[in-house]
Amino acid sequence: MGITLIAADPYADEASAKELGVELVGLEDVFRQADFLAINCPLSPATERLVDAEKLALMKPSSHVINTARGPIVDETALIEALQAGRLAGAGLDVFEDEPSGAENPLFQMENVIVTPHALCWTDQCFAGIGADDIAAVLAVSQGEVPVGIVNQTILDSQNWRAKLKTGAIS
């Protein structure tokens, strides 16, 4: 497709990223370089308002922000101001700072914003897959194995967790 994929992720494995054709760069570099900034991180104290006025100011006026993660990751007031001032070309949102967001939200009136419900994965296939993944994780732990998909990789170094894993009694 002729696109370059870049990402900023302090937990990403460089080899895996490279295998997927993704270049890992610094967070500010993502904002400076992205034509489409897709936000895909969990909401935590470290990510709340991660996308703020300062970082939005780094972006090109032709760029778009896409947030399908969690609303409070984006400073909505700063996003609205950047869109209204023409400092960003557009946004695609299916999450908002306050949910449910009221009809008076300026984002609902902007022609350069697409909003959708946060319901991408509400399919029978998705729910079946989630259930299967959950069962596989429980079975792995019950057999003393590390389950696939652990987000907080630092837990793997915990002696307490390792001891529980040996007994299959993770709680």
Secondary structure, 3 states (H helix, E strand, C coil): CCCCEEECCCCCCHHHHHHCCEEECCHHHHHHHCCEEEECCCCCCCCCCCECHHHHCCCCCCCEEEECCCHHHECHHHHHHHHHCCCCCEEEECCCCCCCCCCCCHHHHCCCEEECCCCCCCCHHHHHHHHHHHHHHHHHHHCCCCCCCCCCHHHHHCHHHHHHHHHCCCC
